[in-house]
């Protein structure tokens, strides 16, 4: 049976359930009750129903129509995966694309009822959709019965949870809890609720593996202000996760006065609560808010911002993680060049697997920080391309390979992208495109900015050279990065979308401009950077972005004539620094050192 036939059958089953309950449509968001970006299989209902595997998107199923909304990272991928399913693709970010509310109001009759899982909405997004639909007397309902058609639904994960040593974290869990408790108390709250999985892991100095590539675990955390107690809802008797038996974990929780409870009891506990609550409506799901909204006294918490500013211990640890990560990249790309030179067959998938193996051999390695993106030629133009055995193609001379990859280490999380021309040859247009992206990368890496500057104010630095060529890219220029946590974190970012969060010293963020030529190739050049203070004068404090990643750019893809003297000097200095740092690890073979020396040699104008 073909995949499209399976998808049609699943959509038909959901329609039958809707008709049975007198419902006109269902909205299925991507997410889990903790509003995680990446989710466990237990919550991948949208993927199961539609066949679309991207990490973001919403599926809407009516009785005789269906549509999927996703952003520009996945436009090409979604078009391919939805073909033949009868699901219409709505490309978010385009001015002509109608919203979900627009389409529902157009297609549904007055007084229609729409089902959804409110746990997969932020408080504000659920309220906004509800109000918009009310204009046509359409009602939006929380309805968990939509999952009844999901056959063989995976169980909730129940992987072990372990203590992340303070020698890596740089601050005790008790200290973090005290800060949050003090904040909540100042707002008049009896309890502070934390539901973001990375926030809970950070606060308690705990890690897990419930979600692939993210060292987090499914839990809720409540911090009480009047009795010094806190409760972690992470045990799971239903699935068999018995954390009580872990003496080290229980001792750790006891040290910071945190009691362990079963995950399944959380909703009942808050539903019976008579307390005043503090929680962040942007990071708490709408169903919880339905239960607590009348007792909410503050709709924000300090956790996201506290977590985003890394301490000296974390930054020093991350520098060590970047070194071994650079070693892994050097080993993998050296191997790739050797294979290409001798005519051996290497594919997108085989190279990604080899790179993953190189990372796994490094000190303090825990996991990949996301699924390695290895996109050759036209696949590189798919921003978040995920190679599969079915899509896998060989790497051949004369086109670009885009590799976006990273690792989770006990002392930090890494994320780096390099685009290389296979065989060392690039066309004049390819070199021009590559160099325009590189110029944007260098501009962002070298421009100081005054205190209180947000990422949106810096975003143009990375795009300016592409804009002069009437080109652009659809994704953000930079995202926050966790410390042995999620590779994407907020609240800061570098993007055309302004969230008014100033960059502060200690914030990790990516520098990753790109360019994607549909059907031909993609280019993305990404390093991790850390904001730091560079000077202070009569005009105030000025910050800069300190580059932390170590791996060369591809000199064969650069049009040196397009670089200014200052840009070329930065590039040569970066390459020299990269060689010194990676050679200094003592982890590279003579052969690998020779390769690295060649890739980082000084680039001279002819």
C-alpha positions, 0 to 999 in steps of 0.5 A: 500500500502506498504512503499516500493511500495510507495518509488518505485512510487516516484522514478519512478515519479522523473525518469519521470521528468528527462526523460522529461527534457533530464536528466540522473540522479539527486543528492539529498543531505540532507540539506537546503539552510543554510547547516543545519545539521537538517532541516525543513520538507520543505527540507526533499526531500531525506527522502520523496523519499527514506524512509531513515530517517537518518540525513545525506546522499545523494540519486542519482537517475538514469533512471534505478538505484538508490543509497544512500550514508551515513556514519557509524552512519546509515549503519545498519539503512539505510540497514533496511529502504532501503530493497526492495526499489531497492535503493543500499546502499553505505557505506561511510567510507569504502575503497571499497565504490565508491564515488558518482562521481565514480558511475555517471562516471561509469553508465552515458554516455558522455555528460550526464546531471545531475540535483541537487539543488546547494543550498544543497551543500557547495561551495567546494563540488559542485565544486569538484563534477562538476570538477570530472564529467567534466572528462567524459564530464558530466554536473552538473546543478542547477535545482529546477524542481526536486521538482515538483514530491514532492506531498503535500510538507510541507510549509516553517515554520513560527514560532515566533522568540523571544529575548534571554536575555543578562542575558543568552547570556552574550554579546549584539547583538550590540557587536557581530555585531561590531566584525564581521563588523570590521573583514569584513571591514579589509578584504576590504568587503562592506557586510558580509553575514551570512547564518548559522541559528545558527550563525544568532541566536547567533549574534542577541541574537534571538531564534526560533523553525523552526527546531525541537530540534534546537532553530533557525529560517530560515533567512539570515543576511547581515552586511554592513561595510560602513553605519553601517546597517544590514538586517535580512531576516526573515519575511515571508509574504507568510507563514504569519510570521509577525515579524513586529507586535512583538514590543519587537523584533522590538525594539531589532533589532532597538537597534543594527541597524538591519532592517527586510526584507522578507525572499523571497527577499534575492536572488533578493537583492544579485543578484542585489548587486554591493558590495564586499562580505565577506562570508564563502565558507564552510558555504554558499551554492553553488547557492549563490556563483554562484551569488556572487563569482565574487565580493567575497573578503574573503571566511571566517568569524569569527562567528563560532570561536567566537560562539564556545568560551563560555563566563563566563555567558554562562558557569555558566548558563550551569552548572545550566542547567546540574544540572536540566538535571541530576535531570531529568535523576535521576528521569527517571532512578529511575522510570525505576529500580522501574518498572523493579523490580516489573515486569512492562512492560517498552519499549524503547519508553515508557522510552524515553517518560518518560525521555522526560517528566522529562526534560520538568518539569525542570526550564528554559526548552525549548525543547529537544536538539535532539530526544531521542535515546533509544536503547535496546539490538541489537537496541543499536548497531544502532548508531543513532537509532530512536525508533518508535511504529513499532520498539519498543521492551520491556526492559528485564533483561540481556542486555544493554539499551543505552540512548542518550538524551539532552535538550535545556534550556534558560541557555544552551544545554545538551547532555549526554549518558548512557548505563545501564544493565537492571536488574543489570546483565551483562555478562563477555564480556559485562562488559569488553566491557563497561569498555574498553569504560569507560577507554577511557572516563576517559583518555580523561577526565583526560589528560592535553594537551598543547595549540594549540592541536587539537581534532584529537591529543586527539582522540586516548586517547579515543580509545586506550583501544578498539584498544588494544582489536582490536575494534573500533567505527565509529563516532567521539569522541567529537563534539562541542555543542551550548549554547541554540543552536544546539547540534552539532556545529563547528568548533572544534571536537575530531575525527580521521579527523583533521580539525586543529582547536585547542581547546581553553578555553571556548569551549564546547565539548562532550566526547563520546567513544562507541562500537557497537556489531551488532545484540547484543548491543551498548555502549556509555558513554558521558559527556559534557566537557569544555576546560579550562586552568589548568597550565602554566610552562616552557613548555607553557600553558596546558589545560584540559577538565572539566567534566560538566555532572552529572549522574552516570555510571552503576557500575554493568556493570564495571569490576573493575579489568580492572581499574587502581587505578587512574581510579577508584579514578576518577570514585569514585570522579565523583560519589561523586561529582554527588551525592553532586551536584544533592542532593544539588538542593533540587529537588529530593524526598527521594526515588530518593535520596536513589536511587542516593546514591546507584548508586554513592556509592564508588566502592571497589576492592574485 
